[in-house]
């Protein structure tokens, strides 16, 4: 049940909840499954309807809703997600939306119709894959921002980079123009951050790819990276310390992407998507050495 966008979140209700799938029209919707927290391979429950429906025709999320991050706040669950619009000169356009649940995460409602983050003078193309935490009295957001397009066989493919924004209320955001994760090679795209804070250090897992033939060429396809930071703004990229690589064969041998890291009973788990952006499924890994 892996989704191409791989967006996923967790709650503490009945183990671990994993969001993200596509409908028969290839549109991402916010359905979910629940798995045993001690054994994520054991599926406990499959939800048979969307927890958040597509937006109204003409809205920023009328073509897809990709859940990305869940924040518990004052008894409610704030779901930050990527909204999809179909494009004309480019295949699609993304914005970041918000929906709120008051029933433990089974259903979500938008507090308003528009996005919380869209393209502007800082991000002139589009925004996506948000990760949000409340920390030091601030709402902190790391997200993917498109910096342009690369043409391959007369088709445009987006290049994106992780950036940062802050908010006092989770609705209105102030962005920084500088990037968190610098490009390592020409044509790189990095996005889908997941951040935890330990002993005053921010730790980020994300995915990155090349821009040419990344769907078929393993040298260009998605991998997972790692970086850390003393303040959540200035990041040191340490991809060699990520601790996971594509398998020699099988469902995650061509690409691994869209990581979500969480801690349970003192151990760190990573959920991630495999080949075909998750078409071949999603899985998990357990950290065995955190030095």
C-alpha positions in Angstrom: 0.0 0.0 0.0 3.0 2.3 -0.5 2.3 5.6 -2.2 4.3 7.3 -4.9 4.7 10.4 -2.7 5.4 8.3 0.3 3.9 10.8 2.8 3.2 9.3 6.1 2.6 10.2 9.7 2.2 8.5 13.1 -0.1 8.7 16.0 -0.2 7.0 19.4 -3.6 5.5 18.7 -3.6 1.6 18.5 0.1 1.3 17.6 1.5 3.1 14.6 -0.6 4.8 11.9 0.8 5.1 8.4 -0.9 7.5 5.9 -0.7 7.7 2.1 -2.2 5.8 -0.9 -3.6 6.5 -4.4 -7.1 6.0 -5.7 -8.1 4.4 -9.0 -7.5 7.7 -10.8 -3.9 7.9 -9.6 -4.7 10.7 -7.1 -3.1 10.7 -3.7 -5.6 10.5 -0.9 -5.2 10.4 2.9 -6.2 6.9 3.8 -4.3 4.9 6.4 -3.4 1.6 8.0 -2.4 0.8 11.6 0.4 -1.6 12.4 1.8 -3.1 15.6 4.3 -0.6 17.1 6.6 -3.5 18.2 6.3 -5.3 14.9 5.4 -2.9 12.0 5.2 -5.8 9.6 2.0 -6.9 11.5 -1.0 -4.9 10.0 -3.7 -4.5 12.6 -6.3 -2.4 10.7 -6.9 -1.0 7.2 -9.1 2.1 6.9 -11.5 1.8 4.0 -12.2 5.5 3.2 -10.2 8.7 3.0 -9.5 10.5 6.3 -9.2 13.7 4.2 -11.0 14.1 0.8 -9.7 16.0 -2.2 -10.2 19.7 -2.4 -12.9 21.4 -4.3 -12.5 21.9 -8.1 -10.1 24.7 -8.7 -8.5 24.6 -5.3 -4.8 24.0 -4.6 -5.5 20.3 -3.6 -8.2 19.2 -6.1 -5.8 16.6 -7.7 -4.2 15.1 -4.7 -3.7 15.2 -0.9 -0.4 13.7 0.3 -0.1 13.6 4.2 3.3 14.4 5.4 3.4 15.3 9.1 1.1 15.1 12.1 1.4 17.4 15.1 -0.5 16.9 18.4 -1.6 20.3 19.8 -4.2 21.1 22.5 -6.0 17.8 22.1 -6.2 18.1 18.3 -4.2 16.6 15.5 -2.8 19.0 12.9 -2.1 17.3 9.6 0.3 19.1 7.2 0.2 17.8 3.7 1.1 18.4 0.1 -1.7 19.6 -2.1 -1.6 18.7 -5.9 -2.8 20.6 -8.9 -2.5 19.4 -12.5 -0.3 21.6 -14.6 -0.1 22.6 -18.3 3.5 23.7 -19.0 4.7 21.4 -16.1 3.0 18.2 -15.0 1.8 19.5 -11.6 2.1 22.2 -9.0 2.3 21.6 -5.3 1.4 23.7 -2.2 1.3 22.9 1.5 -2.0 22.5 3.2 -3.4 22.0 6.7 -6.2 19.9 8.0 -7.3 19.3 11.7 -8.8 16.3 13.4 -10.8 16.3 16.6 -11.7 12.6 16.6 -8.2 11.1 17.1 -7.2 11.2 13.5 -9.9 9.3 11.8 -11.3 12.3 9.9 -9.8 15.7 9.1 -11.3 19.0 8.2 -9.6 22.1 6.6 -9.7 25.2 8.7 -9.9 27.2 5.4 -9.8 26.4 1.7 -6.4 27.7 0.8 -2.8 26.5 1.5 -0.6 27.6 4.4 2.4 27.8 2.1 2.4 28.5 -1.6 4.7 30.0 -4.2 5.8 33.6 -3.7 8.9 35.8 -4.2 11.0 33.5 -2.1 9.7 30.2 -3.6 8.6 31.1 -7.1 7.8 27.6 -8.3 6.1 25.3 -5.7 6.3 24.0 -2.1 5.8 20.4 -0.8 6.7 17.7 1.8 6.3 19.6 5.0 7.7 18.5 8.4 6.5 20.5 11.4 7.4 20.4 15.1 6.6 22.8 18.0 9.9 23.6 19.7 11.1 26.4 22.0 7.7 28.1 21.8 7.8 28.2 17.9 6.2 26.2 15.2 9.1 25.1 13.0 8.7 23.9 9.4 11.2 22.2 7.1 9.9 21.7 3.5 10.8 21.1 -0.1 10.9 24.1 -2.4 11.3 23.8 -6.1 14.2 25.8 -7.5 13.5 25.2 -11.2 13.0 22.5 -13.8 15.4 20.3 -15.9 14.2 19.3 -19.4 14.6 15.7 -20.5 13.2 14.6 -23.8 11.1 17.8 -23.9 9.6 17.1 -20.5 10.2 19.3 -17.4 11.3 17.6 -14.2 11.5 19.7 -10.9 14.6 20.3 -8.9 14.0 21.1 -5.3 15.8 21.9 -2.1 14.9 21.8 1.7 14.1 25.2 3.3 12.9 26.4 6.6 10.0 28.6 8.0 8.7 29.6 11.4 5.2 30.4 12.8 3.6 31.6 16.1 0.4 29.7 15.4 0.9 27.0 12.8 -1.1 28.9 10.2 1.0 31.9 9.1 4.6 31.3 8.3 7.7 33.4 7.8 10.2 31.8 5.4 14.0 32.0 5.1 15.4 32.4 1.7 18.5 30.3 2.3 18.6 26.5 1.9 19.1 24.0 4.7 20.7 21.2 2.6 23.1 22.4 -0.1 23.3 20.6 -3.4 26.0 17.9 -3.6 26.0 17.6 -7.4 24.5 19.5 -10.4 20.9 18.7 -11.0 20.3 17.3 -7.5 16.8 17.4 -5.9 16.5 16.9 -2.1 13.2 16.9 -0.2 10.9 15.1 2.3 12.7 16.1 5.5 12.1 14.3 8.8 13.5 16.0 11.9 14.0 15.0 15.5 15.8 16.9 18.3 18.1 15.0 20.7 20.3 16.6 23.4 20.0 20.0 21.8 20.9 18.7 18.3 18.5 18.7 15.4 18.8 15.5 13.2 17.4 15.3 9.7 16.7 12.4 7.4 15.7 13.3 3.8 15.9 11.9 0.3 17.7 13.1 -2.8 18.0 12.2 -6.5 19.4 13.3 -9.8 17.4 14.9 -12.5 18.1 12.8 -15.6 16.6 9.3 -15.9 16.1 9.1 -12.2 13.2 6.7 -12.8 15.3 4.1 -14.5 19.0 4.8 -13.7 20.1 3.7 -10.2 22.9 6.2 -10.2 20.3 9.0 -10.5 17.5 7.5 -8.4 16.4 8.3 -4.9 18.6 7.6 -1.9 18.2 8.7 1.7 20.6 11.2 3.3 21.3 12.6 6.8 22.4 15.9 8.3 22.5 17.5 11.7 22.4 21.1 13.1 22.9 23.0 16.3 20.0 25.3 15.6 17.8 23.8 12.9 19.0 26.5 10.4 22.6 25.7 9.7 23.0 22.1 8.6 26.0 19.9 8.1 25.4 17.2 5.5 26.6 13.7 6.6 25.1 11.3 4.0 27.7 8.7 4.8 26.3 8.4 8.3 22.7 7.6 7.2 23.0 3.9 7.9 20.8 2.6 5.1 21.4 1.9 1.4 19.4 0.3 -1.4 19.2 -3.5 -1.3 21.0 -5.7 -3.7 17.7 -7.0 -5.0 14.0 -6.9 -4.3 11.4 -4.2 -3.7 13.9 -1.5 -2.6 16.9 -2.3 -4.8 16.4 0.6 -7.3 15.4 3.4 -5.0 14.7 4.3 -1.4 12.9 7.5 -0.5 10.5 9.5 1.7 11.9 8.6 5.2 10.0 9.0 8.4 12.0 8.3 11.6 10.4 7.7 15.0 11.4 6.3 18.3 9.6 3.4 20.1 10.8 1.7 23.4 14.2 3.3 23.0 14.8 2.2 19.4 14.7 4.3 16.2 12.6 3.0 13.3 12.6 4.4 9.8 9.6 4.0 7.4 10.5 4.5 3.8 9.3 3.8 0.2 10.9 1.5 -2.3 11.1 1.1 -6.1 8.8 3.1 -8.3 8.4 5.8 -5.6 6.6 3.2 -3.5 4.8 1.3 -6.3 6.6 -1.8 -5.1 5.7 -1.2 -1.5 7.0 0.5 1.6 8.9 -1.0 4.5 10.9 -0.2 7.7 14.4 -0.4 9.1 15.6 -0.4 12.7 18.7 1.6 13.8 21.3 -0.8 15.3 24.2 1.7 15.8 23.6 5.3 16.7 27.1 6.4 17.3 
